[in-house]
Amino acid sequence: MAPELVRLRRDLHRIPELAFDLPRTQERVLQALAGLPLEVSQGSALSSVTAVLRGGRPGPAVLLRADMDGLPVIEKAPLPFAADNGAMHACGHDLHTTMLAGAAHLLAARREQLQGDVIFMFQPGEEGFDGAGAMLAEGVLDAAGRRPVAAYALHVASAMPHGEFGSRRGPIMAASGALNVTVHGAGGHGSVPHRAKDPIPAACEMITALQTMVTRRFDVFDPVVVTVGLLQAGTQRNIIPETAHFEATVRTFSAEAQSRVADTVVELVRAIAAAHGLRAEVDFLPQYPVTVNNEAETDFLTDTVREVFGEERFQPMPNPMTGSEDFSRILDAVPGSFAWLGAAPKGSDPDNLPLNHSPYAEFDDAVLPDGAALYAELATRRLAA
């Protein structure tokens, strides 16, 4: 199947689409599944594809998920199949989609031996749009007529050793939240700041205080990450502006820390504004919860990788990653596990390669058969168990 998988992946790589609206991607996935004995449905609020394979023997259901959306990144990797539409599969979702389609073919060929049903979840909108939440609202967990007993997802990494799988029990990716702050002052001339209410020093103090807050208000063993990625104020050097605005991403690794940080950052920012005689408009928007791997399902995934591919192909992750994932929504509802697959080019030094989301990120097609095989093995073995 490898040549067909490579062809599908490269077709998808040429046509990255964003958020919930993925009509060309959806069409190509439907083509890849055509002719298989699947019950296929499409989303109404998003360009999702849900397919159910009914096993030949009675049993439970399992869910396999792949995300399909790209990123608003202009591709700079020197690939003959690079995208040219202003978007890019810079996070490898084209590989995930291809591997899941490959697993559908593998499992359909063995349908009569399957002891239950498989739900294939092809999901848009993972990159900040909560596509998993939207598919949950549209009933993906009930697609087989009963809730799955387990759910699994794979994610490739451009700077992880080729063909290496990694996972861990418990938290594997962080919760995320968005902090949006607008400091309201009074504009004036830069030469007489005492006649105005300058929001810029207050905003700068807030940004510094947020970093101090992380180290002084939260346990170092239940970490919090706050990164300000946007700061906007003013139009000219000698004009004090009316407002200053900044936005930050906030990452946590427990529900308790996520709840506490939401209250703490709002309280801190408002207090600093008040100390400067200003007003702060503050919004903290929780996004994705912590991605938590079920211990038993992660042990099962680990054993499956080691038995199928060899002991050396699995590397336990000592720590979770600070990125976030909306597969966390699925794992909040169904026990399961999320794993990484290294897709660095063979023979390369992963430590010196561009990371996921980089315009130069490259993912090796050669890992596609392994990803498809692992999806299929996980479903087959879990149903039999």
KAWODA-V417527 format. One record per helix or strand. SS is the DSSP state (@ for helix, = for strand). FROM is the first residue (numbers start at 0). TO is the last residue. If there is no record, write none. Layout:
BEGIN
SS | FROM | TO
SS | FROM | TO
END
This chain:
BEGIN
@ | 1 | 13
@ | 22 | 32
= | 37 | 41
= | 48 | 53
= | 56 | 66
= | 70 | 70
= | 87 | 87
@ | 92 | 107
@ | 110 | 112
= | 114 | 122
@ | 130 | 136
@ | 139 | 141
= | 149 | 156
= | 164 | 166
= | 169 | 172
= | 174 | 183
= | 185 | 185
= | 187 | 188
@ | 192 | 194
= | 196 | 196
@ | 198 | 216
= | 223 | 232
= | 238 | 239
= | 242 | 251
@ | 254 | 274
= | 278 | 285
= | 290 | 292
@ | 294 | 308
@ | 310 | 312
= | 313 | 315
= | 320 | 320
@ | 326 | 332
= | 335 | 341
@ | 349 | 351
@ | 364 | 383
END
